[in-house]
């Protein structure tokens, strides 16, 4: 083993990173405490000192174990070289990772100088500033706080004139290279710097400004020793303390979503630069809170992202809430259109994830099947039981058993409502192209109605209908399929009838 590694293990203790008031003696040279990796009430984190003087740990809450390097890689979400560098500096030794630190300083120097140039160019381009202020509704203070800039077509010239390393600049994504020749790639685009937790600029994202720009809307920097996409959370240096104070984080996917929320007072936000929330990002945020509010774009891609991201959050055992905006809106556009108070209402009305699943109608069974595969991977059996119990209590399905059998084969004694009979009659007797028309205009009211609808909808499952359901379908089936005109007429009659019934009920009360 490397002598420096041995020296670090001997001189740097795991207990140095834990509040002494929270450490409980557990023998002569051993300790225990509440896990720094999860929320718990009973200590499950044990530290033992070996004869060499090195400390090792075992966390029974999360299942992780190891030495000081393993601890800091998990606790601070850092790579092994980063931890070695940090601890080497702490005890004053030189190691083979020093060159990484030197190159990082060169990166940061280039990024600072280039970003200052971008800020200068923004002040020269009034049309871009007008766009940010009048169209994107950002204040001068916000533009300055986040050091937003603009690049025309002069990055390469600026780098050359200032004797800045072109090879390193290419690694940072500031310029491109082809056939040993460098060229500009950030042309007529808005620039948004990416900050580290210690306020250094570690990359620059650029965003399309001109309609004629054929490149992607956003271009993020490539992975390098400073910036790792899967671990990075956009400008967490601004929001970390606010997340901790609120004990909740609002997850958004776009730079301007984050910036607009921050400007509007929702400073406990986090931006993941895309639709995928990675394990490293979740671990980083979980140091601040266990309450995740997912607020992604309300479009098919956004809905798919909600499902992908919640799986990983569930696996790590945290609480999930879904903030649902109007169709086609994202947090940025929603605040512009409806205002801060209305967005606050959306937050207040966020559904916990079990409520969200229950509201997904025909997609509900697929979601439950996905979750049933994730829950056994949660390290805490208590949290596993939390999910099983709450899903059973709220939705009525025991997902620790066979979901299809539990749900599709259950027979409810409660009869179908008049509304459900009309809905199912229309659904059974319509062509496939008209089914969405019915589903978007009418809803089931009873559990029995929802059950039968799901069975009819999910043809891919080998579902068996009960005798009672088979008889109902026979009674509702028409000799000829309904036409679109017939469907629209029945929907209109039904809605008008319900409207009259509602008015009468109000008058009587």
PyMOL commands that set and color helices and strands:
alter all, ss='L'
color gray80, all
select helices_A, chain A and resi 3-11+14-17+20-22+68-75+80-91+98-124+126-135+140-145+155-161+166-171+236-246+255-263+279-286+300-316+331-338+340-348+353-358+361-375+381-395+403-408+418-428+432-441+447-457+467-476+484-508
alter helices_A, ss='H'
color red, helices_A
select strands_A, chain A and resi 24-25+30-33+45-49+55-59+65-66+149-151+175-178+181-184+189-195+201-208+218-219+249-252+269-271+291-294+319-322+351-352
alter strands_A, ss='S'
color yellow, strands_A
deselect
rebuild
show_as cartoon
